Amino acid sequence: MAKRRRRKTSKKAEYPGWLWGAFGLAVGLSVAAAVWFSDRRSVPAVAQQPPPPASMSEALDDNGETQARAEPRERRFEFYEMLPSMELIIPEEEFEIEADTEPQAIVDPGTYVLQAGSFTTLADADRRRAELGLQGIESHIQRVTIDDKAWHRVRIGPTNDLDELNMLRSRLRAAQIDVLRIRIGD
């Protein structure tokens, strides 16, 4: 008799796991469909209302009734008038630029920069900078864009020591490197 009871309990009907998974998937999809359909209902269009006034006291007259505002409202900020009148025009500074071909010493005090070339490719500018480095002259490359075209200027300086400037000029002339002398200030 003990064997019969065990067989009856083992034959008890159980549902397989895939059936429970399919049931859960069906319930989830039906809930998702219900939410999707409830969100797709068309919402009636709301007529646009004018923005509320800055304060209720401005909108109400002495009797507590709303009044239509006919006069233009005073602006709270002054920059609407100030900015157009504060246009800043930057004067174009013209530097004194001269080709440095004369062997005369510079005697006018000021701050000078020597430009040892202007190249369209960085490789050419770097090559000129290496030539200057072999001469013991420290330089840097300045990248500028003129009319949508990039230029690489090889510059030495700035310096305001006239003795150093004249010595640099003579070393560059001996190395047969043409430079422009640019006076950038006093």
Secondary structure, DSSP 8 states (H G I E B T S, - for coil): -HHHHHHHHHT-----HHHHHHHHHHHHHHHHHHHHHHHTS------------S-HHHHB-TTS-B----S----S-SHHHHHHHT---------EEEE--------S-SEEEEEEEEESSHHHHHHHHHHHHHTT---EEEEEEETTEEEEEEEEEEE--HHHHHHHHHHHHHTT---EEEEEE-
